[in-house]
Structures are given as C-alpha cells and as structure tokens.
Amino acid sequence: MAFHEVRLPARLAFGSTGGVERRTQITTLASGFERRSTPWAEGRRRYLIGAGLRSLDDMAALTAFFEARRGRLYGFRFRDFADFKSCAPGEAVAATDQRIGTGDGTRRSFGLCKAYGDHERRIRKPVEGSVRVAVGGVETAG
C-alpha cells in the first residue's frame, strides 16, 4: 500500500464526520431464512473531512494536503477523535487498558491490537512513542 508518513493536521481533521464502515451481504434463501456474510475481514474507516472548516486559509491548507497525497492515491495518518486511544475518549491512557497477549514464559512478541467486545482490530501503524505496555500489571520502561 502506498503511504505517506504524515498526519493530517488536527485543526483540519477536527469536526470531520464518519467512522467504521462494514459491508454485509444478505442472501434470502428459498426457505425464507437469510444467510449473511462479509467480503471484508475488517471494518474500513471512511470520513468526510473539511465540512467543519471555518476559514479560507484552512480550506487552502486542506487542498494542499490532499494534492500532495494525489487525492486518494497515498494513504496518510489521520486521528479519529472518537477512537484514537486505548481507553474511552474522556479517560486517561494507561498501560493496562488493552490486553494484547498472555505470556507462556517463552513467547516475547505480541501484536498490538484494540478490543471492541469480542472483536480485535490490529494496530499496524502506531504513533512512535505512544505505546505503553504493562507486564503482570506493571508498566515497563521503553
């Protein structure tokens, strides 16, 4: 995937609308029952950015940002203000917010993820310096 390691400035992103999008296909069977399936393994995020802009300077900055990404050709970092923490938006982040694995004495590497009930979403591109980890309920350094 083509990706630029640059974040959309918060002043341009704040006020955007959107969120998780899932595709579900529903097939009605001859018996009248339904079969539901999804062609996507994970939900995709879709946002309308720019609806809350208040000045011509901000509109120009947003246009310049998207032109530098060639429209939708290159991905970029975007902070979803409703889902950018390991905890609820109004709470303080702690190293014990999310369980990412249970050690067995041998395994030392676990994938970063965020849980939504019984569903987990992998975090593939965390912001450098933002990850906090606890082992045995005690935050580790580094």
C-alpha positions in Angstrom: 0.0 0.0 0.0 1.3 3.5 -0.9 1.5 5.5 2.3 2.9 8.9 3.3 4.1 9.1 6.9 2.5 12.4 7.6 -0.6 13.2 9.7 -3.5 15.4 8.6 -3.2 18.4 10.9 -5.7 18.2 13.8 -7.2 21.6 13.1 -8.2 20.3 9.6 -9.4 16.9 10.9 -11.4 18.1 13.9 -15.1 18.2 13.1 -14.9 15.5 10.4 -17.7 13.0 10.3 -17.6 9.3 9.6 -16.3 6.2 11.2 -16.3 2.4 10.7 -17.9 1.0 7.6 -18.7 -2.7 7.1 -20.0 -4.4 4.0 -22.6 -7.2 4.7 -24.2 -9.3 2.0 -27.6 -10.7 2.9 -29.0 -13.5 0.8 -32.5 -14.7 1.2 -32.7 -18.5 0.8 -35.6 -20.4 -0.8 -36.7 -21.5 2.7 -37.1 -17.8 3.7 -34.1 -17.9 6.0 -31.2 -15.5 5.5 -27.5 -16.1 5.0 -25.2 -13.2 6.0 -21.6 -12.8 5.0 -19.0 -10.2 4.6 -16.3 -9.9 2.0 -14.2 -7.7 4.3 -12.2 -9.2 7.2 -12.0 -5.8 9.0 -14.1 -2.7 9.0 -12.9 0.2 7.0 -12.9 3.8 8.1 -14.4 6.5 5.9 -14.6 10.2 6.8 -15.9 13.4 5.4 -13.1 15.9 6.1 -13.5 19.6 5.6 -17.2 20.1 6.5 -16.2 22.0 9.7 -13.6 24.3 8.2 -14.1 27.9 9.1 -11.6 29.9 7.1 -10.3 30.1 3.5 -6.8 29.5 4.9 -7.8 26.2 6.3 -9.5 25.2 3.0 -6.4 26.1 1.2 -4.3 24.0 3.6 -6.6 21.0 3.2 -6.5 21.3 -0.6 -2.7 21.4 -0.5 -2.6 18.4 1.8 -4.8 16.3 -0.5 -2.9 17.5 -3.6 0.3 16.3 -2.0 -1.3 12.9 -1.5 -2.6 13.0 -5.1 -6.1 12.7 -3.9 -6.7 9.1 -2.7 -3.5 7.7 -4.2 -1.5 7.8 -1.0 -2.7 7.0 2.5 -1.8 9.2 5.4 -2.1 9.3 9.2 -5.5 10.5 10.5 -6.5 10.9 14.1 -10.1 9.7 14.6 -11.1 11.8 17.6 -13.7 9.2 18.7 -11.3 6.2 18.5 -7.6 7.2 19.0 -7.0 5.9 22.5 -6.7 2.5 24.1 -9.5 3.7 26.5 -12.6 5.8 26.3 -12.1 9.3 24.8 -12.6 11.1 28.1 -10.3 8.8 30.2 -6.5 8.9 30.7 -4.5 6.3 28.8 -2.9 3.6 30.9 -0.6 0.7 30.0 -3.2 -1.8 31.2 -6.1 -0.5 29.0 -5.9 -3.4 26.5 -4.8 -7.0 26.8 -2.6 -7.9 23.9 -1.4 -11.3 25.0 -0.8 -13.8 27.7 2.8 -14.9 28.2 3.9 -18.5 28.4 7.5 -17.9 29.6 8.9 -18.3 26.1 7.0 -16.0 23.8 8.2 -12.4 23.9 6.4 -10.8 21.0 2.7 -9.9 20.7 0.8 -8.0 18.1 -0.6 -4.6 19.1 -4.5 -4.6 19.0 -7.5 -2.9 20.3 -10.6 -4.9 21.5 -14.2 -4.0 20.8 -16.1 -6.6 22.8 -15.0 -9.9 21.4 -13.6 -8.4 18.2 -10.0 -7.2 18.0 -8.6 -4.8 15.5 -4.9 -5.0 14.8 -2.9 -1.7 15.2 -0.5 -1.7 12.3 1.0 1.8 12.4 1.1 3.1 16.0 2.4 6.6 16.5 6.0 6.4 17.6 6.5 6.9 21.3 2.8 6.5 22.1 2.7 2.8 23.0 2.6 1.9 26.7 3.0 -1.7 27.8 2.5 -3.5 31.1 3.7 -6.9 32.1 2.0 -8.5 35.0 0.0 -5.3 35.6 3.2 -3.2 35.9 4.2 -0.7 33.2 7.5 -1.5 31.6 10.1 1.1 30.5 10.9 1.6 26.8 
